[in-house]
Amino acid sequence: MSNHAPLPLCEPAEVGFIPSRLAQLGPAMQKHIDSGRIPNAVTLVARHGRIVHFEARGLLTVDEPTPVDHNSLFRLYSNSKPLCGLATMILFEEGRLSPDDPISKYIPAFRNLKVRGSRVGLPMEPARREITIRDCLRHTTGLARLHSFTLDWKALYQSELDKLGWEQHDGVPAPPASLVPAKTAREYVDVLARLPLTFQPGSDFDYHSGYVVAGAVLEEVAGQSLDEFYRERIFKPLGMEDSSFNVDASKVVRFTSNHRLDNSNGTWKLSVIDRAAESEKVRGDVTFFEAGGGIGGGVVSTAGDYSRFGQMLLNGGELEGVRLLGRKTVEYMTADHSEGMSITLPGPGYGWGMGVAVRHGRDGVPALPSTGSYTWNGYAGTHWLADPVEDLQIICFTQVTTTSQDRPYWADCERIVYQSLA
């Protein structure tokens, strides 16, 4: 375990773990590395604000010999979304915005939106209400995404699709920012606003589409880029020294490569799709900061840094004497804002708060995380869960692009930790 741990260390038994059971976590992660399904795993478990497990296994790049360690850097992708929720709550507390504000208050291009019919030629219906910041954070905007466009709608809006970079990257969830024609989130969303909505705001769930807009709103309200705002208002106050949208040249030796997983004749094989030293994240001249992590990979961070963010939330908005939010604001952020609608991701038993998936437990099968737990993961394999009932957080970071439903390493991690509680 690191001598420079991000939170205080203690023995598992001191905070209610069965040591022999928790000791199974490292070997379980090694099993998944040895199987060829993941290149590495950095796992961290903390309870009552103290770390009981912090291990690093595997390689920074699957075809090179350098091992990961506690300070290795990972692309967060959608694990950037909880940070967007925090940033929104900071400005909410300052009275500079409200989750119920229409986004058109800050980005006028979103006024007078239309909802398209099932095919070209059918009349479009006016939006019955405006899209709000809350819609952006809980995925109920109705904003268009490429998968919702049939060929006839693509032909009608070809110019806009080209300006968004959608046609060049069909089927790729997270193109690099340099391959998107827009240079800033504001440029991007001004074009996005020209596309008709796919459903009435607030009436349905479609993951992710609102976060680029939420980020543009944050930049407009804060009067600075997300990169600057996060650094000044989140990363520096929390001591998250290795968190940023880009990777400093001095830290490239700690940066993981990103990988793809393929299965050929029953054999898993990892290949590099974004080598660390050649990554866009290292260039440092990116101006498009996507709050949801969907363009360019979002924030880069370490498991240790992310544990400090998570512990601040579990502490009710404060860490080591630094307060970012009030206790009731944290409760508001991590409450279920989904109003009973069916949520397809992560699925039954969950709703969405302000940047986090929240377990409400009203439907679906029982689960190990307590009701009120909040969580999310990233496209390249990062996972985080905070359980306020158990005063527990679990982090498991790797770097391979798979669907969130096909991650047995995280299922094992979560299971072993919960089944280790005395």
C-alpha positions in Angstrom: 0.0 0.0 0.0 1.3 3.5 -0.9 3.1 5.5 1.8 1.4 8.6 0.3 -2.2 7.4 0.4 -4.9 9.9 -0.6 -6.9 9.2 2.6 -5.8 7.8 6.0 -5.0 4.1 6.1 -6.2 1.5 8.5 -6.5 -2.3 8.9 -9.7 -3.7 7.5 -10.9 -5.1 10.9 -10.8 -1.6 12.4 -13.7 -0.5 10.2 -15.7 -3.6 10.1 -14.2 -5.8 7.3 -13.4 -9.5 7.5 -9.7 -9.4 6.5 -9.5 -12.8 4.9 -12.5 -12.1 2.7 -11.3 -8.7 1.6 -7.9 -10.2 0.8 -9.6 -12.1 -2.1 -10.0 -8.8 -4.0 -6.5 -8.6 -5.4 -6.3 -12.2 -6.6 -9.7 -11.8 -8.2 -8.5 -8.8 -10.2 -5.3 -10.7 -11.2 -7.5 -13.5 -12.6 -9.2 -11.0 -15.0 -5.8 -9.6 -16.0 -4.4 -13.1 -16.6 -7.4 -14.0 -18.7 -6.6 -11.2 -21.1 -9.8 -9.3 -20.5 -8.3 -6.2 -18.8 -4.7 -4.8 -19.0 -4.6 -3.6 -15.4 -6.6 -2.8 -12.3 -6.1 -0.2 -9.6 -8.6 -0.9 -6.8 -9.3 1.2 -3.7 -11.7 0.5 -0.8 -12.4 3.0 1.9 -14.8 3.0 4.9 -15.4 5.8 7.4 -12.9 7.8 5.4 -10.0 5.4 5.8 -8.5 3.2 3.2 -8.4 -0.6 3.9 -7.3 -1.7 0.4 -5.3 0.0 -2.3 -3.6 -2.2 -4.9 -2.3 -1.8 -8.5 -1.9 -4.7 -10.8 -1.1 -5.1 -14.5 0.6 -3.0 -17.1 0.2 0.6 -18.3 0.2 -0.7 -21.9 -0.5 -4.3 -22.6 2.4 -4.7 -25.0 5.0 -2.9 -22.9 6.6 -3.9 -19.6 5.8 -0.9 -17.4 3.5 -1.8 -14.5 0.7 0.4 -13.3 1.0 1.8 -9.7 -1.2 3.7 -7.3 -0.5 7.0 -9.2 -1.3 5.8 -12.7 -3.5 8.1 -14.8 -6.8 6.9 -16.4 -9.2 8.5 -18.9 -12.5 8.8 -17.0 -14.8 9.2 -19.9 -18.3 9.1 -18.3 -16.9 9.0 -14.8 -16.5 12.7 -15.6 -20.3 13.1 -15.2 -20.3 13.1 -11.3 -17.8 15.9 -11.5 -20.2 17.9 -13.7 -22.9 17.3 -11.1 -20.6 18.7 -8.4 -19.7 21.7 -10.5 -23.4 22.4 -11.2 -24.2 22.2 -7.4 -21.4 24.6 -6.6 -23.0 27.2 -8.9 -26.4 26.3 -7.6 -25.3 27.1 -4.0 -24.0 30.4 -5.2 -27.3 31.3 -6.7 -25.8 31.6 -10.2 -28.1 28.9 -11.7 -30.8 26.5 -10.7 -31.4 22.9 -12.0 -34.9 24.1 -13.1 -33.5 26.9 -15.3 -34.1 26.4 -19.0 -30.9 26.0 -20.9 -32.0 28.7 -23.3 -31.5 31.2 -20.5 -27.8 30.7 -21.1 -27.7 29.4 -24.7 -30.4 31.2 -26.7 -30.1 28.7 -29.6 -32.3 26.3 -27.6 -35.4 28.4 -27.7 -38.5 27.3 -29.6 -37.4 23.7 -30.1 -39.4 21.2 -32.2 -39.9 17.5 -31.8 -39.6 15.5 -35.0 -42.1 12.9 -36.2 -41.2 9.3 -36.9 -40.2 10.1 -40.5 -39.4 13.0 -42.8 -42.6 14.6 -44.1 -44.6 14.3 -40.9 -45.3 17.6 -39.1 -43.0 18.5 -36.2 -44.5 19.3 -32.9 -43.4 22.2 -30.7 -41.7 21.2 -27.5 -44.3 21.4 -24.7 -41.7 22.8 -22.3 -38.1 23.9 -22.4 -35.1 21.6 -21.7 -33.8 22.3 -18.2 -30.4 21.8 -16.6 -32.0 19.0 -14.6 -32.9 17.3 -17.8 -29.3 17.5 -19.0 -28.0 15.8 -15.8 -30.6 13.1 -15.6 -30.7 12.3 -19.3 -34.2 13.4 -20.2 -33.5 16.2 -22.7 -34.8 14.6 -26.0 -31.7 16.0 -27.7 -30.8 14.3 -31.0 -28.1 11.6 -31.1 -26.8 9.9 -34.2 -28.5 6.5 -33.4 -31.9 8.2 -33.6 -31.4 9.4 -37.2 -32.7 7.3 -40.0 -31.2 7.8 -43.5 -33.9 10.3 -44.6 -33.4 12.5 -41.5 -29.6 12.3 -42.0 -30.0 13.6 -45.5 -32.1 16.5 -44.3 -29.6 17.6 -41.7 -26.4 16.6 -43.4 -24.7 20.0 -42.9 -25.4 19.9 -39.1 -24.2 16.3 -38.8 -21.0 17.2 -40.6 -20.4 20.2 -38.3 -20.9 18.0 -35.3 -18.5 15.4 -36.7 -21.2 12.7 -36.3 -21.0 11.2 -39.8 -17.2 10.8 -39.7 -17.4 8.8 -36.5 -20.6 6.8 -36.9 -20.6 4.1 -34.2 -17.7 5.5 -32.2 -19.0 6.7 -28.8 -16.1 8.9 -28.0 -14.1 10.5 -30.9 -11.1 12.6 -30.0 -11.9 16.3 -29.6 -9.5 17.2 -32.4 -11.7 15.2 -34.8 -14.8 17.2 -34.0 -15.1 20.3 -36.2 -16.3 22.5 -33.3 -13.5 24.0 -31.2 -15.5 24.6 -28.1 -18.5 23.1 -26.4 -20.5 26.3 -27.1 -19.8 26.0 -30.8 -20.9 22.4 -30.7 -24.2 22.9 -28.9 -25.2 25.9 -31.0 -25.2 23.5 -33.9 -26.9 20.7 -31.9 -29.7 23.1 -31.2 -30.6 23.2 -34.9 -31.6 19.5 -34.8 -35.1 18.5 -33.9 -35.7 16.7 -30.6 -36.4 13.0 -30.6 -38.9 13.2 -27.7 -40.6 15.8 -25.5 -38.3 17.1 -22.8 -38.7 15.2 -19.5 -40.9 12.4 -21.1 -38.2 9.7 -21.7 -34.7 8.7 -20.9 -31.7 8.8 -23.4 -28.3 8.4 -21.9 -25.6 11.1 -22.2 -26.9 13.6 -24.8 -27.4 16.5 -22.4 -23.9 16.6 -20.8 -22.2 18.5 -23.6 -24.9 21.2 -23.2 -24.6 21.2 -19.4 -20.8 21.8 -19.8 -21.5 24.7 -22.1 -23.9 26.2 -19.6 -21.3 25.8 -16.8 -18.7 27.6 -18.9 -21.2 30.4 -19.7 -22.2 30.9 -16.1 -18.7 30.6 -14.7 -17.2 32.8 -17.3 -14.3 30.4 -17.8 -13.5 27.0 -19.4 -14.5 23.8 -17.7 -10.7 23.0 -17.4 -10.1 26.3 -15.5 -13.3 26.0 -13.3 -12.6 22.4 -12.3 -9.0 23.2 -11.5 -9.8 26.2 -9.4 -13.1 25.1 -7.7 -12.7 21.3 -7.4 -9.3 19.8 -8.1 -7.1 22.3 -6.2 -9.4 22.6 -3.1 -9.7 18.8 -2.8 -6.0 18.2 -3.4 -6.7 16.3 -6.7 -3.3 17.1 -8.0 -3.3 14.7 -10.9 -6.7 15.5 -12.3 -7.2 17.5 -15.5 -8.6 17.3 -19.0 -5.1 17.0 -20.3 -1.9 15.2 -19.2 1.2 17.2 -18.4 4.3 16.1 -20.3 6.0 15.3 -16.9 3.2 12.8 -16.1 3.1 10.8 -19.4 5.2 8.1 -17.8 2.2 7.4 -15.5 -0.5 7.6 -18.2 -2.2 4.4 -19.2 -2.8 3.5 -22.8 -6.4 2.8 -23.9 -7.2 -0.6 -25.2 -9.9 -2.5 -27.1 -11.0 -6.1 -26.2 -11.7 -8.6 -29.0 -12.6 -12.3 -28.8 -11.4 -14.6 -31.5 -12.3 -18.3 -31.3 -12.9 -18.0 -27.6 -9.7 -16.2 -26.8 -9.6 -12.7 -25.4 -7.1 -10.3 -26.9 -6.3 -6.7 -25.9 -5.0 -4.2 -28.5 -3.9 -0.6 -28.0 -6.2 2.0 -29.5 -4.7 5.2 -27.9 -1.0 4.8 -26.8 -0.3 7.1 -23.9 2.7 8.9 -25.4 0.9 9.6 -28.6 -2.5 10.5 -27.1 -4.3 13.7 -27.8 -4.5 14.1 -24.0 -0.8 14.8 -24.0 -0.9 17.6 -26.6 -2.4 20.1 -24.1 -3.9 22.4 -26.8 -7.5 21.1 -26.6 -10.2 23.7 -26.2 -13.2 21.4 -26.3 -14.0 20.3 -22.7 -16.9 17.9 -22.7 -18.5 17.6 -19.3 -19.8 14.1 -19.8 -16.6 12.6 -21.2 -18.1 11.8 -24.5 -15.7 13.7 -26.7 -12.0 13.4 -26.1 -12.3 11.1 -23.1 -13.2 13.7 -20.5 -11.1 14.2 -17.3 -8.0 12.2 -16.6 -7.5 11.2 -13.0 -6.1 8.6 -10.6 -7.9 6.3 -8.3 -6.5 8.2 -5.3 -7.7 11.6 -6.6 -11.2 10.2 -7.3 -11.4 8.8 -3.8 -10.9 12.3 -2.4 -13.8 13.5 -4.5 -15.9 10.6 -3.4 -15.0 11.0 0.3 -16.0 14.7 0.2 -19.5 13.6 -0.9 -19.7 10.9 1.7 -18.6 13.5 4.3 -21.6 15.7 3.3 -19.6 18.2 1.2 -16.4 18.6 3.2 -12.9 17.0 3.2 -10.1 17.9 5.6 -11.5 21.2 6.6 -12.3 22.3 3.0 -16.1 22.5 2.3 -17.3 22.5 -1.3 -21.0 21.9 -0.7 -23.5 22.0 2.2 -24.8 18.7 3.5 -28.3 19.2 2.2 -26.9 20.0 -1.3 -25.1 16.7 -1.4 -28.3 15.0 -0.4 -30.1 16.8 -3.2 -27.4 16.0 -5.8 -27.4 12.3 -4.9 -31.2 11.9 -4.7 -33.3 10.3 -7.4 -34.6 13.0 -9.7 -36.1 10.6 -12.3 -39.7 11.0 -11.2 -40.5 7.3 -11.4 -39.6 6.9 -15.1 -38.1 3.7 -16.4 -34.3 4.0 -16.6 -32.6 1.8 -19.1 -29.1 2.5 -17.8 -28.0 1.2 -15.3 -31.5 -0.4 -15.2 -34.2 -1.5 -12.7 -33.7 -0.3 -9.2 -31.9 2.8 -10.2 -32.7 6.4 -11.1 -30.6 9.5 -11.8 -29.5 12.4 -9.7 -27.3 15.3 -10.6 -24.5 13.5 -12.4 -24.8 10.1 -10.6 -26.9 7.0 -10.9 -28.8 6.5 -7.6 -30.1 3.2 -6.2 -33.7 3.6 -5.1 -34.5 -0.1 -5.0 -38.2 0.3 -5.9 -38.0 -2.3 -8.6 -35.6 -4.9 -10.0 -33.9 -7.7 -8.1 -32.1 -7.1 -4.7 -28.6 -5.8 -5.0 -25.6 -5.6 -2.6 -25.3 -1.7 -2.6 -27.6 -0.1 -0.1 -30.6 2.0 -1.1 -29.3 5.5 -1.5 -26.0 4.4 -2.9 -24.7 6.5 -5.9 -22.3 5.4 -8.6 -21.1 5.6 -12.2 -18.6 4.3 -14.6 -16.6 5.2 -17.7 -16.5 4.0 -21.3 -12.9 2.8 -20.8 -13.5 0.7 -17.8 -13.4 3.0 -14.7 -15.9 2.4 -11.9 -16.8 4.2 -8.7 -19.5 3.5 -6.0 -20.3 5.4 -2.8 -22.6 3.9 -0.2 -23.7 6.5 2.5 -25.4 3.8 4.6 -22.2 1.8 5.0 -20.0 4.9 4.7 -18.1 3.1 2.0 -16.6 3.8 -1.4 -15.2 1.4 -3.9 -13.1 2.3 -6.9 -11.8 0.0 -9.7 -10.0 1.6 -12.6 -8.8 -0.1 -15.7 -8.5 1.1 -19.3 -10.3 -1.0 -21.9 -13.4 -0.1 -23.9 -16.2 -2.5 -23.2 -19.9 -2.0 -22.6 -20.8 -1.3 -19.0 -22.9 -4.6 -19.0 -19.8 -6.7 -19.9 -17.5 -6.1 -17.0 -17.1 -9.2 -14.8 -14.1 -7.6 -13.0 -16.3 -4.9 -11.6 -19.0 -7.4 -10.6 -16.3 -9.4 -8.7 -14.9 -6.2 -7.1 -18.3 -5.0 -5.8 -19.3 -8.5 -4.6 -16.1 -9.2 -2.7 -16.1 -5.9 -1.0 -19.7 -6.1 0.2 -19.4 -9.8 1.2 -16.3 -8.8 3.3 -18.4 -6.6 5.6 -18.7 -8.1 9.1 
